[in-house]
Amino acid sequence: MILLGAILLIIGMLVGVSLLTTIGGVLLVVGAILWILGASGRKVGGRKHYF
């Protein structure tokens, strides 16, 4: 999710499409939050690790 968010964010900035930039930023932030929660040992969505 983090990789997809970064790709969409870069494409959105290069092309100038604000919708892609917004979606990419949101995916990047949500992916980072889920990654941090999963790495800290908390269960995310019923799973011990979030991949």
All heavy atoms as atom14 arrays in JSON, in Angstrom:
{
  "sequence": "MILLGAILLIIGMLVGVSLLTTIGGVLLVVGAILWILGASGRKVGGRKHYF",
  "atom14_mask": [
    [1, 1, 1, 1, 1, 1, 1, 1, 0, 0, 0, 0, 0, 0],
    [1, 1, 1, 1, 1, 1, 1, 1, 0, 0, 0, 0, 0, 0],
    [1, 1, 1, 1, 1, 1, 1, 1, 0, 0, 0, 0, 0, 0],
    [1, 1, 1, 1, 1, 1, 1, 1, 0, 0, 0, 0, 0, 0],
    [1, 1, 1, 1, 0, 0, 0, 0, 0, 0, 0, 0, 0, 0],
    [1, 1, 1, 1, 1, 0, 0, 0, 0, 0, 0, 0, 0, 0],
    [1, 1, 1, 1, 1, 1, 1, 1, 0, 0, 0, 0, 0, 0],
    [1, 1, 1, 1, 1, 1, 1, 1, 0, 0, 0, 0, 0, 0],
    [1, 1, 1, 1, 1, 1, 1, 1, 0, 0, 0, 0, 0, 0],
    [1, 1, 1, 1, 1, 1, 1, 1, 0, 0, 0, 0, 0, 0],
    [1, 1, 1, 1, 1, 1, 1, 1, 0, 0, 0, 0, 0, 0],
    [1, 1, 1, 1, 0, 0, 0, 0, 0, 0, 0, 0, 0, 0],
    [1, 1, 1, 1, 1, 1, 1, 1, 0, 0, 0, 0, 0, 0],
    [1, 1, 1, 1, 1, 1, 1, 1, 0, 0, 0, 0, 0, 0],
    [1, 1, 1, 1, 1, 1, 1, 0, 0, 0, 0, 0, 0, 0],
    [1, 1, 1, 1, 0, 0, 0, 0, 0, 0, 0, 0, 0, 0],
    [1, 1, 1, 1, 1, 1, 1, 0, 0, 0, 0, 0, 0, 0],
    [1, 1, 1, 1, 1, 1, 0, 0, 0, 0, 0, 0, 0, 0],
    [1, 1, 1, 1, 1, 1, 1, 1, 0, 0, 0, 0, 0, 0],
    [1, 1, 1, 1, 1, 1, 1, 1, 0, 0, 0, 0, 0, 0],
    [1, 1, 1, 1, 1, 1, 1, 0, 0, 0, 0, 0, 0, 0],
    [1, 1, 1, 1, 1, 1, 1, 0, 0, 0, 0, 0, 0, 0],
    [1, 1, 1, 1, 1, 1, 1, 1, 0, 0, 0, 0, 0, 0],
    [1, 1, 1, 1, 0, 0, 0, 0, 0, 0, 0, 0, 0, 0],
    [1, 1, 1, 1, 0, 0, 0, 0, 0, 0, 0, 0, 0, 0],
    [1, 1, 1, 1, 1, 1, 1, 0, 0, 0, 0, 0, 0, 0],
    [1, 1, 1, 1, 1, 1, 1, 1, 0, 0, 0, 0, 0, 0],
    [1, 1, 1, 1, 1, 1, 1, 1, 0, 0, 0, 0, 0, 0],
    [1, 1, 1, 1, 1, 1, 1, 0, 0, 0, 0, 0, 0, 0],
    [1, 1, 1, 1, 1, 1, 1, 0, 0, 0, 0, 0, 0, 0],
    [1, 1, 1, 1, 0, 0, 0, 0, 0, 0, 0, 0, 0, 0],
    [1, 1, 1, 1, 1, 0, 0, 0, 0, 0, 0, 0, 0, 0],
    [1, 1, 1, 1, 1, 1, 1, 1, 0, 0, 0, 0, 0, 0],
    [1, 1, 1, 1, 1, 1, 1, 1, 0, 0, 0, 0, 0, 0],
    [1, 1, 1, 1, 1, 1, 1, 1, 1, 1, 1, 1, 1, 1],
    [1, 1, 1, 1, 1, 1, 1, 1, 0, 0, 0, 0, 0, 0],
    [1, 1, 1, 1, 1, 1, 1, 1, 0, 0, 0, 0, 0, 0],
    [1, 1, 1, 1, 0, 0, 0, 0, 0, 0, 0, 0, 0, 0],
    [1, 1, 1, 1, 1, 0, 0, 0, 0, 0, 0, 0, 0, 0],
    [1, 1, 1, 1, 1, 1, 0, 0, 0, 0, 0, 0, 0, 0],
    [1, 1, 1, 1, 0, 0, 0, 0, 0, 0, 0, 0, 0, 0],
    [1, 1, 1, 1, 1, 1, 1, 1, 1, 1, 1, 0, 0, 0],
    [1, 1, 1, 1, 1, 1, 1, 1, 1, 0, 0, 0, 0, 0],
    [1, 1, 1, 1, 1, 1, 1, 0, 0, 0, 0, 0, 0, 0],
    [1, 1, 1, 1, 0, 0, 0, 0, 0, 0, 0, 0, 0, 0],
    [1, 1, 1, 1, 0, 0, 0, 0, 0, 0, 0, 0, 0, 0],
    [1, 1, 1, 1, 1, 1, 1, 1, 1, 1, 1, 0, 0, 0],
    [1, 1, 1, 1, 1, 1, 1, 1, 1, 0, 0, 0, 0, 0],
    [1, 1, 1, 1, 1, 1, 1, 1, 1, 1, 0, 0, 0, 0],
    [1, 1, 1, 1, 1, 1, 1, 1, 1, 1, 1, 1, 0, 0],
    [1, 1, 1, 1, 1, 1, 1, 1, 1, 1, 1, 0, 0, 0]
  ],
  "atom14_positions": [
    [[0.83, -1.18, 0.0], [0.0, 0.0, 0.0], [0.88, 1.25, 0.0], [0.53, 2.24, -0.63], [-0.93, -0.02, 1.21], [-1.95, 1.08, 1.16], [-3.14, 1.16, 2.5], [-3.82, -0.42, 2.58], [0.0, 0.0, 0.0], [0.0, 0.0, 0.0], [0.0, 0.0, 0.0], [0.0, 0.0, 0.0], [0.0, 0.0, 0.0], [0.0, 0.0, 0.0]],
    [[1.99, 1.17, 0.72], [2.89, 2.31, 0.77], [3.5, 2.55, -0.61], [3.58, 3.69, -1.07], [3.99, 2.08, 1.82], [3.38, 2.02, 3.21], [5.03, 3.18, 1.76], [4.35, 1.64, 4.3], [0.0, 0.0, 0.0], [0.0, 0.0, 0.0], [0.0, 0.0, 0.0], [0.0, 0.0, 0.0], [0.0, 0.0, 0.0], [0.0, 0.0, 0.0]],
    [[3.89, 1.48, -1.28], [4.49, 1.61, -2.6], [3.48, 2.16, -3.61], [3.82, 3.06, -4.4], [5.02, 0.26, -3.06], [5.77, 0.23, -4.37], [7.0, 1.11, -4.29], [6.16, -1.17, -4.71], [0.0, 0.0, 0.0], [0.0, 0.0, 0.0], [0.0, 0.0, 0.0], [0.0, 0.0, 0.0], [0.0, 0.0, 0.0], [0.0, 0.0, 0.0]],
    [[2.26, 1.67, -3.57], [1.22, 2.17, -4.47], [0.94, 3.64, -4.21], [0.78, 4.44, -5.14], [-0.06, 1.34, -4.32], [-1.24, 1.77, -5.18], [-0.91, 1.59, -6.65], [-2.47, 0.97, -4.81], [0.0, 0.0, 0.0], [0.0, 0.0, 0.0], [0.0, 0.0, 0.0], [0.0, 0.0, 0.0], [0.0, 0.0, 0.0], [0.0, 0.0, 0.0]],
    [[0.88, 4.03, -2.94], [0.66, 5.42, -2.6], [1.77, 6.32, -3.1], [1.53, 7.42, -3.61], [0.0, 0.0, 0.0], [0.0, 0.0, 0.0], [0.0, 0.0, 0.0], [0.0, 0.0, 0.0], [0.0, 0.0, 0.0], [0.0, 0.0, 0.0], [0.0, 0.0, 0.0], [0.0, 0.0, 0.0], [0.0, 0.0, 0.0], [0.0, 0.0, 0.0]],
    [[3.02, 5.86, -2.97], [4.15, 6.66, -3.44], [4.13, 6.8, -4.95], [4.38, 7.89, -5.49], [5.45, 6.01, -2.98], [0.0, 0.0, 0.0], [0.0, 0.0, 0.0], [0.0, 0.0, 0.0], [0.0, 0.0, 0.0], [0.0, 0.0, 0.0], [0.0, 0.0, 0.0], [0.0, 0.0, 0.0], [0.0, 0.0, 0.0], [0.0, 0.0, 0.0]],
    [[3.79, 5.72, -5.66], [3.72, 5.78, -7.12], [2.62, 6.74, -7.57], [2.83, 7.58, -8.45], [3.51, 4.37, -7.7], [4.76, 3.52, -7.49], [3.14, 4.43, -9.18], [4.57, 2.07, -7.82], [0.0, 0.0, 0.0], [0.0, 0.0, 0.0], [0.0, 0.0, 0.0], [0.0, 0.0, 0.0], [0.0, 0.0, 0.0], [0.0, 0.0, 0.0]],
    [[1.45, 6.62, -6.97], [0.35, 7.52, -7.35], [0.67, 8.97, -7.01], [0.31, 9.88, -7.76], [-0.95, 7.09, -6.65], [-1.61, 5.83, -7.19], [-2.84, 5.5, -6.35], [-1.98, 5.99, -8.64], [0.0, 0.0, 0.0], [0.0, 0.0, 0.0], [0.0, 0.0, 0.0], [0.0, 0.0, 0.0], [0.0, 0.0, 0.0], [0.0, 0.0, 0.0]],
    [[1.34, 9.19, -5.89], [1.71, 10.54, -5.5], [2.68, 11.16, -6.5], [2.5, 12.31, -6.93], [2.33, 10.51, -4.1], [2.61, 11.84, -3.42], [1.31, 12.55, -3.12], [3.39, 11.62, -2.15], [0.0, 0.0, 0.0], [0.0, 0.0, 0.0], [0.0, 0.0, 0.0], [0.0, 0.0, 0.0], [0.0, 0.0, 0.0], [0.0, 0.0, 0.0]],
    [[3.66, 10.39, -6.93], [4.64, 10.89, -7.9], [3.98, 11.14, -9.25], [4.19, 12.19, -9.87], [5.81, 9.91, -8.02], [6.63, 9.91, -6.74], [6.69, 10.26, -9.21], [7.66, 8.82, -6.64], [0.0, 0.0, 0.0], [0.0, 0.0, 0.0], [0.0, 0.0, 0.0], [0.0, 0.0, 0.0], [0.0, 0.0, 0.0], [0.0, 0.0, 0.0]],
    [[3.16, 10.2, -9.71], [2.47, 10.38, -11.0], [1.54, 11.58, -10.94], [1.47, 12.38, -11.87], [1.71, 9.1, -11.39], [2.68, 7.98, -11.73], [0.78, 9.36, -12.57], [2.02, 6.64, -11.97], [0.0, 0.0, 0.0], [0.0, 0.0, 0.0], [0.0, 0.0, 0.0], [0.0, 0.0, 0.0], [0.0, 0.0, 0.0], [0.0, 0.0, 0.0]],
    [[0.82, 11.73, -9.83], [-0.08, 12.87, -9.69], [0.64, 14.2, -9.72], [0.16, 15.18, -10.3], [0.0, 0.0, 0.0], [0.0, 0.0, 0.0], [0.0, 0.0, 0.0], [0.0, 0.0, 0.0], [0.0, 0.0, 0.0], [0.0, 0.0, 0.0], [0.0, 0.0, 0.0], [0.0, 0.0, 0.0], [0.0, 0.0, 0.0], [0.0, 0.0, 0.0]],
    [[1.83, 14.25, -9.12], [2.6, 15.5, -9.14], [3.19, 15.78, -10.52], [3.22, 16.93, -10.96], [3.72, 15.44, -8.1], [3.24, 15.57, -6.7], [4.65, 15.55, -5.58], [3.82, 15.85, -4.04], [0.0, 0.0, 0.0], [0.0, 0.0, 0.0], [0.0, 0.0, 0.0], [0.0, 0.0, 0.0], [0.0, 0.0, 0.0], [0.0, 0.0, 0.0]],
    [[3.66, 14.74, -11.2], [4.25, 14.93, -12.53], [3.21, 15.33, -13.57], [3.46, 16.21, -14.4], [4.96, 13.66, -12.98], [6.24, 13.29, -12.25], [6.77, 11.96, -12.75], [7.29, 14.38, -12.42], [0.0, 0.0, 0.0], [0.0, 0.0, 0.0], [0.0, 0.0, 0.0], [0.0, 0.0, 0.0], [0.0, 0.0, 0.0], [0.0, 0.0, 0.0]],
    [[2.03, 14.7, -13.51], [0.99, 14.96, -14.5], [0.18, 16.2, -14.12], [-0.35, 16.88, -14.98], [0.08, 13.72, -14.66], [-1.05, 13.97, -15.62], [0.9, 12.53, -15.1], [0.0, 0.0, 0.0], [0.0, 0.0, 0.0], [0.0, 0.0, 0.0], [0.0, 0.0, 0.0], [0.0, 0.0, 0.0], [0.0, 0.0, 0.0], [0.0, 0.0, 0.0]],
    [[0.1, 16.48, -12.84], [-0.67, 17.64, -12.39], [-2.11, 17.32, -12.07], [-2.97, 18.2, -12.09], [0.0, 0.0, 0.0], [0.0, 0.0, 0.0], [0.0, 0.0, 0.0], [0.0, 0.0, 0.0], [0.0, 0.0, 0.0], [0.0, 0.0, 0.0], [0.0, 0.0, 0.0], [0.0, 0.0, 0.0], [0.0, 0.0, 0.0], [0.0, 0.0, 0.0]],
    [[-2.4, 16.06, -11.79], [-3.76, 15.65, -11.45], [-3.88, 15.61, -9.93], [-3.25, 14.79, -9.26], [-4.08, 14.26, -12.05], [-5.49, 13.83, -11.69], [-3.9, 14.28, -13.55], [0.0, 0.0, 0.0], [0.0, 0.0, 0.0], [0.0, 0.0, 0.0], [0.0, 0.0, 0.0], [0.0, 0.0, 0.0], [0.0, 0.0, 0.0], [0.0, 0.0, 0.0]],
    [[-4.67, 16.51, -9.39], [-4.75, 16.63, -7.93], [-5.45, 15.42, -7.29], [-5.16, 15.09, -6.14], [-5.49, 17.91, -7.54], [-6.8, 17.88, -8.02], [0.0, 0.0, 0.0], [0.0, 0.0, 0.0], [0.0, 0.0, 0.0], [0.0, 0.0, 0.0], [0.0, 0.0, 0.0], [0.0, 0.0, 0.0], [0.0, 0.0, 0.0], [0.0, 0.0, 0.0]],
    [[-6.34, 14.76, -8.02], [-7.02, 13.58, -7.47], [-6.02, 12.45, -7.22], [-6.06, 11.81, -6.16], [-8.12, 13.12, -8.42], [-8.95, 11.92, -7.94], [-9.71, 12.28, -6.68], [-9.89, 11.47, -9.03], [0.0, 0.0, 0.0], [0.0, 0.0, 0.0], [0.0, 0.0, 0.0], [0.0, 0.0, 0.0], [0.0, 0.0, 0.0], [0.0, 0.0, 0.0]],
    [[-5.11, 12.21, -8.15], [-4.09, 11.18, -7.97], [-3.15, 11.54, -6.82], [-2.74, 10.67, -6.05], [-3.27, 10.99, -9.24], [-3.9, 10.18, -10.35], [-2.95, 10.1, -11.54], [-4.25, 8.8, -9.89], [0.0, 0.0, 0.0], [0.0, 0.0, 0.0], [0.0, 0.0, 0.0], [0.0, 0.0, 0.0], [0.0, 0.0, 0.0], [0.0, 0.0, 0.0]],
    [[-2.82, 12.81, -6.7], [-1.95, 13.25, -5.62], [-2.62, 13.03, -4.27], [-1.99, 12.55, -3.32], [-1.6, 14.74, -5.79], [-1.07, 14.94, -7.1], [-0.58, 15.19, -4.78], [0.0, 0.0, 0.0], [0.0, 0.0, 0.0], [0.0, 0.0, 0.0], [0.0, 0.0, 0.0], [0.0, 0.0, 0.0], [0.0, 0.0, 0.0], [0.0, 0.0, 0.0]],
    [[-3.9, 13.34, -4.17], [-4.63, 13.16, -2.93], [-4.76, 11.69, -2.56], [-4.49, 11.3, -1.42], [-6.04, 13.79, -3.05], [-5.91, 15.16, -3.41], [-6.8, 13.66, -1.75], [0.0, 0.0, 0.0], [0.0, 0.0, 0.0], [0.0, 0.0, 0.0], [0.0, 0.0, 0.0], [0.0, 0.0, 0.0], [0.0, 0.0, 0.0], [0.0, 0.0, 0.0]],
    [[-5.15, 10.86, -3.52], [-5.29, 9.43, -3.26], [-3.95, 8.82, -2.89], [-3.85, 8.01, -1.97], [-5.92, 8.72, -4.48], [-7.36, 9.16, -4.66], [-5.84, 7.21, -4.33], [-8.0, 8.67, -5.93], [0.0, 0.0, 0.0], [0.0, 0.0, 0.0], [0.0, 0.0, 0.0], [0.0, 0.0, 0.0], [0.0, 0.0, 0.0], [0.0, 0.0, 0.0]],
    [[-2.89, 9.22, -3.59], [-1.56, 8.72, -3.27], [-1.11, 9.1, -1.88], [-0.54, 8.29, -1.15], [0.0, 0.0, 0.0], [0.0, 0.0, 0.0], [0.0, 0.0, 0.0], [0.0, 0.0, 0.0], [0.0, 0.0, 0.0], [0.0, 0.0, 0.0], [0.0, 0.0, 0.0], [0.0, 0.0, 0.0], [0.0, 0.0, 0.0], [0.0, 0.0, 0.0]],
    [[-1.38, 10.33, -1.48], [-1.01, 10.77, -0.14], [-1.77, 10.03, 0.95], [-1.2, 9.63, 1.96], [0.0, 0.0, 0.0], [0.0, 0.0, 0.0], [0.0, 0.0, 0.0], [0.0, 0.0, 0.0], [0.0, 0.0, 0.0], [0.0, 0.0, 0.0], [0.0, 0.0, 0.0], [0.0, 0.0, 0.0], [0.0, 0.0, 0.0], [0.0, 0.0, 0.0]],
    [[-3.05, 9.82, 0.71], [-3.87, 9.09, 1.69], [-3.39, 7.65, 1.81], [-3.25, 7.12, 2.93], [-5.37, 9.16, 1.3], [-6.19, 8.19, 2.12], [-5.88, 10.58, 1.46], [0.0, 0.0, 0.0], [0.0, 0.0, 0.0], [0.0, 0.0, 0.0], [0.0, 0.0, 0.0], [0.0, 0.0, 0.0], [0.0, 0.0, 0.0], [0.0, 0.0, 0.0]],
    [[-3.14, 6.99, 0.69], [-2.65, 5.61, 0.73], [-1.3, 5.51, 1.41], [-1.03, 4.56, 2.14], [-2.56, 5.03, -0.69], [-3.86, 4.59, -1.33], [-3.6, 4.1, -2.75], [-4.52, 3.5, -0.53], [0.0, 0.0, 0.0], [0.0, 0.0, 0.0], [0.0, 0.0, 0.0], [0.0, 0.0, 0.0], [0.0, 0.0, 0.0], [0.0, 0.0, 0.0]],
    [[-0.45, 6.48, 1.17], [0.86, 6.5, 1.8], [0.76, 6.62, 3.31], [1.4, 5.88, 4.06], [1.68, 7.65, 1.22], [3.17, 7.67, 1.48], [3.84, 6.5, 0.8], [3.75, 8.97, 0.96], [0.0, 0.0, 0.0], [0.0, 0.0, 0.0], [0.0, 0.0, 0.0], [0.0, 0.0, 0.0], [0.0, 0.0, 0.0], [0.0, 0.0, 0.0]],
    [[-0.09, 7.51, 3.78], [-0.26, 7.71, 5.23], [-0.92, 6.5, 5.88], [-0.46, 6.03, 6.93], [-1.08, 9.0, 5.49], [-1.49, 9.1, 6.94], [-0.29, 10.22, 5.07], [0.0, 0.0, 0.0], [0.0, 0.0, 0.0], [0.0, 0.0, 0.0], [0.0, 0.0, 0.0], [0.0, 0.0, 0.0], [0.0, 0.0, 0.0], [0.0, 0.0, 0.0]],
    [[-1.97, 5.97, 5.28], [-2.66, 4.81, 5.85], [-1.74, 3.6, 5.86], [-1.68, 2.85, 6.85], [-3.97, 4.51, 5.07], [-4.55, 3.17, 5.48], [-4.97, 5.62, 5.3], [0.0, 0.0, 0.0], [0.0, 0.0, 0.0], [0.0, 0.0, 0.0], [0.0, 0.0, 0.0], [0.0, 0.0, 0.0], [0.0, 0.0, 0.0], [0.0, 0.0, 0.0]],
    [[-0.99, 3.4, 4.8], [-0.04, 2.29, 4.75], [1.04, 2.41, 5.82], [1.41, 1.42, 6.45], [0.0, 0.0, 0.0], [0.0, 0.0, 0.0], [0.0, 0.0, 0.0], [0.0, 0.0, 0.0], [0.0, 0.0, 0.0], [0.0, 0.0, 0.0], [0.0, 0.0, 0.0], [0.0, 0.0, 0.0], [0.0, 0.0, 0.0], [0.0, 0.0, 0.0]],
    [[1.53, 3.63, 6.03], [2.55, 3.83, 7.06], [1.98, 3.58, 8.46], [2.65, 2.96, 9.3], [3.1, 5.25, 6.97], [0.0, 0.0, 0.0], [0.0, 0.0, 0.0], [0.0, 0.0, 0.0], [0.0, 0.0, 0.0], [0.0, 0.0, 0.0], [0.0, 0.0, 0.0], [0.0, 0.0, 0.0], [0.0, 0.0, 0.0], [0.0, 0.0, 0.0]],
    [[0.76, 4.01, 8.7], [0.14, 3.78, 10.01], [-0.06, 2.28, 10.25], [0.24, 1.77, 11.33], [-1.21, 4.54, 10.11], [-0.95, 6.04, 10.2], [-2.01, 4.07, 11.31], [-2.19, 6.89, 10.09], [0.0, 0.0, 0.0], [0.0, 0.0, 0.0], [0.0, 0.0, 0.0], [0.0, 0.0, 0.0], [0.0, 0.0, 0.0], [0.0, 0.0, 0.0]],
    [[-0.56, 1.56, 9.24], [-0.76, 0.13, 9.39], [0.57, -0.61, 9.57], [0.67, -1.56, 10.34], [-1.51, -0.44, 8.19], [-2.98, -0.05, 8.08], [-3.56, -0.57, 6.77], [-3.77, -0.56, 9.26], [0.0, 0.0, 0.0], [0.0, 0.0, 0.0], [0.0, 0.0, 0.0], [0.0, 0.0, 0.0], [0.0, 0.0, 0.0], [0.0, 0.0, 0.0]],
    [[1.59, -0.15, 8.89], [2.92, -0.77, 9.02], [3.48, -0.56, 10.42], [4.02, -1.48, 11.03], [3.85, -0.17, 7.97], [5.25, -0.68, 8.03], [5.64, -1.99, 8.02], [6.42, 0.1, 8.12], [7.01, -2.04, 8.08], [7.52, -0.77, 8.14], [6.66, 1.46, 8.16], [8.82, -0.34, 8.22], [7.97, 1.9, 8.23], [9.02, 1.01, 8.27]],
    [[3.33, 0.65, 10.96], [3.81, 0.94, 12.31], [3.04, 0.13, 13.35], [3.62, -0.43, 14.29], [3.73, 2.46, 12.6], [4.75, 3.2, 11.75], [3.95, 2.75, 14.08], [4.58, 4.7, 11.77], [0.0, 0.0, 0.0], [0.0, 0.0, 0.0], [0.0, 0.0, 0.0], [0.0, 0.0, 0.0], [0.0, 0.0, 0.0], [0.0, 0.0, 0.0]],
    [[1.72, 0.06, 13.2], [0.93, -0.73, 14.14], [1.29, -2.21, 14.09], [1.39, -2.88, 15.12], [-0.57, -0.56, 13.86], [-1.19, 0.76, 14.28], [-2.64, 0.82, 13.8], [-1.12, 0.94, 15.77], [0.0, 0.0, 0.0], [0.0, 0.0, 0.0], [0.0, 0.0, 0.0], [0.0, 0.0, 0.0], [0.0, 0.0, 0.0], [0.0, 0.0, 0.0]],
    [[1.5, -2.72, 12.89], [1.87, -4.12, 12.75], [3.26, -4.4, 13.3], [3.51, -5.45, 13.89], [0.0, 0.0, 0.0], [0.0, 0.0, 0.0], [0.0, 0.0, 0.0], [0.0, 0.0, 0.0], [0.0, 0.0, 0.0], [0.0, 0.0, 0.0], [0.0, 0.0, 0.0], [0.0, 0.0, 0.0], [0.0, 0.0, 0.0], [0.0, 0.0, 0.0]],
    [[4.18, -3.46, 13.13], [5.54, -3.66, 13.62], [5.62, -3.55, 15.14], [6.52, -4.12, 15.75], [6.47, -2.63, 12.98], [0.0, 0.0, 0.0], [0.0, 0.0, 0.0], [0.0, 0.0, 0.0], [0.0, 0.0, 0.0], [0.0, 0.0, 0.0], [0.0, 0.0, 0.0], [0.0, 0.0, 0.0], [0.0, 0.0, 0.0], [0.0, 0.0, 0.0]],
    [[4.69, -2.84, 15.74], [4.73, -2.68, 17.19], [4.09, -3.86, 17.93], [4.09, -3.89, 19.15], [4.02, -1.38, 17.61], [2.63, -1.48, 17.36], [0.0, 0.0, 0.0], [0.0, 0.0, 0.0], [0.0, 0.0, 0.0], [0.0, 0.0, 0.0], [0.0, 0.0, 0.0], [0.0, 0.0, 0.0], [0.0, 0.0, 0.0], [0.0, 0.0, 0.0]],
    [[3.56, -4.83, 17.18], [3.01, -6.02, 17.81], [1.5, -5.99, 17.98], [0.92, -6.94, 18.47], [0.0, 0.0, 0.0], [0.0, 0.0, 0.0], [0.0, 0.0, 0.0], [0.0, 0.0, 0.0], [0.0, 0.0, 0.0], [0.0, 0.0, 0.0], [0.0, 0.0, 0.0], [0.0, 0.0, 0.0], [0.0, 0.0, 0.0], [0.0, 0.0, 0.0]],
    [[0.85, -4.91, 17.59], [-0.61, -4.86, 17.68], [-1.22, -5.62, 16.53], [-0.71, -5.62, 15.43], [-1.09, -3.41, 17.63], [-0.65, -2.6, 18.83], [-1.29, -1.24, 18.77], [-2.72, -1.38, 18.68], [-3.57, -0.81, 19.51], [-3.14, -0.08, 20.48], [-4.86, -0.97, 19.36], [0.0, 0.0, 0.0], [0.0, 0.0, 0.0], [0.0, 0.0, 0.0]],
    [[-2.33, -6.26, 16.8], [-3.04, -6.96, 15.74], [-3.78, -5.94, 14.88], [-4.46, -5.06, 15.39], [-4.02, -7.97, 16.32], [-3.34, -9.14, 16.97], [-4.35, -10.15, 17.44], [-3.65, -11.33, 18.05], [-4.59, -12.35, 18.5], [0.0, 0.0, 0.0], [0.0, 0.0, 0.0], [0.0, 0.0, 0.0], [0.0, 0.0, 0.0], [0.0, 0.0, 0.0]],
    [[-3.65, -6.08, 13.58], [-4.31, -5.18, 12.64], [-5.23, -6.02, 11.78], [-4.78, -6.89, 11.04], [-3.28, -4.44, 11.75], [-3.99, -3.55, 10.76], [-2.32, -3.63, 12.6], [0.0, 0.0, 0.0], [0.0, 0.0, 0.0], [0.0, 0.0, 0.0], [0.0, 0.0, 0.0], [0.0, 0.0, 0.0], [0.0, 0.0, 0.0], [0.0, 0.0, 0.0]],
    [[-6.52, -5.8, 11.89], [-7.49, -6.55, 11.1], [-7.51, -8.04, 11.43], [-7.75, -8.85, 10.56], [0.0, 0.0, 0.0], [0.0, 0.0, 0.0], [0.0, 0.0, 0.0], [0.0, 0.0, 0.0], [0.0, 0.0, 0.0], [0.0, 0.0, 0.0], [0.0, 0.0, 0.0], [0.0, 0.0, 0.0], [0.0, 0.0, 0.0], [0.0, 0.0, 0.0]],
    [[-7.24, -8.38, 12.68], [-7.25, -9.77, 13.09], [-5.96, -10.52, 12.8], [-5.84, -11.7, 13.06], [0.0, 0.0, 0.0], [0.0, 0.0, 0.0], [0.0, 0.0, 0.0], [0.0, 0.0, 0.0], [0.0, 0.0, 0.0], [0.0, 0.0, 0.0], [0.0, 0.0, 0.0], [0.0, 0.0, 0.0], [0.0, 0.0, 0.0], [0.0, 0.0, 0.0]],
    [[-4.96, -9.82, 12.24], [-3.69, -10.45, 11.92], [-2.6, -9.86, 12.79], [-2.61, -8.67, 13.11], [-3.31, -10.21, 10.47], [-4.3, -10.81, 9.51], [-3.86, -10.55, 8.1], [-4.81, -11.12, 7.16], [-4.67, -11.06, 5.88], [-3.62, -10.48, 5.37], [-5.56, -11.59, 5.1], [0.0, 0.0, 0.0], [0.0, 0.0, 0.0], [0.0, 0.0, 0.0]],
    [[-1.66, -10.7, 13.17], [-0.56, -10.21, 14.02], [0.37, -9.31, 13.22], [0.9, -8.33, 13.72], [0.21, -11.37, 14.6], [1.26, -10.92, 15.57], [1.88, -12.06, 16.32], [2.96, -11.49, 17.21], [2.93, -12.02, 18.52], [0.0, 0.0, 0.0], [0.0, 0.0, 0.0], [0.0, 0.0, 0.0], [0.0, 0.0, 0.0], [0.0, 0.0, 0.0]],
    [[0.59, -9.62, 11.95], [1.46, -8.81, 11.09], [0.66, -8.32, 9.91], [-0.12, -9.07, 9.34], [2.66, -9.61, 10.6], [3.54, -10.09, 11.71], [4.36, -9.25, 12.4], [3.72, -11.32, 12.25], [5.01, -9.94, 13.31], [4.63, -11.2, 13.24], [0.0, 0.0, 0.0], [0.0, 0.0, 0.0], [0.0, 0.0, 0.0], [0.0, 0.0, 0.0]],
    [[0.88, -7.09, 9.51], [0.23, -6.54, 8.33], [1.25, -6.48, 7.21], [2.31, -5.89, 7.36], [-0.32, -5.13, 8.6], [-0.93, -4.54, 7.38], [-2.2, -4.91, 6.98], [-0.24, -3.62, 6.61], [-2.76, -4.38, 5.85], [-0.81, -3.1, 5.47], [-2.06, -3.47, 5.09], [-2.58, -2.96, 3.96], [0.0, 0.0, 0.0], [0.0, 0.0, 0.0]],
    [[0.97, -7.13, 6.1], [1.89, -7.13, 4.98], [1.24, -6.46, 3.81], [0.19, -6.73, 3.42], [2.28, -8.56, 4.58], [3.01, -9.27, 5.67], [2.39, -10.22, 6.44], [4.32, -8.97, 5.91], [3.07, -10.88, 7.44], [5.01, -9.64, 6.91], [4.39, -10.58, 7.67], [0.0, 0.0, 0.0], [0.0, 0.0, 0.0], [0.0, 0.0, 0.0]]
  ]
}
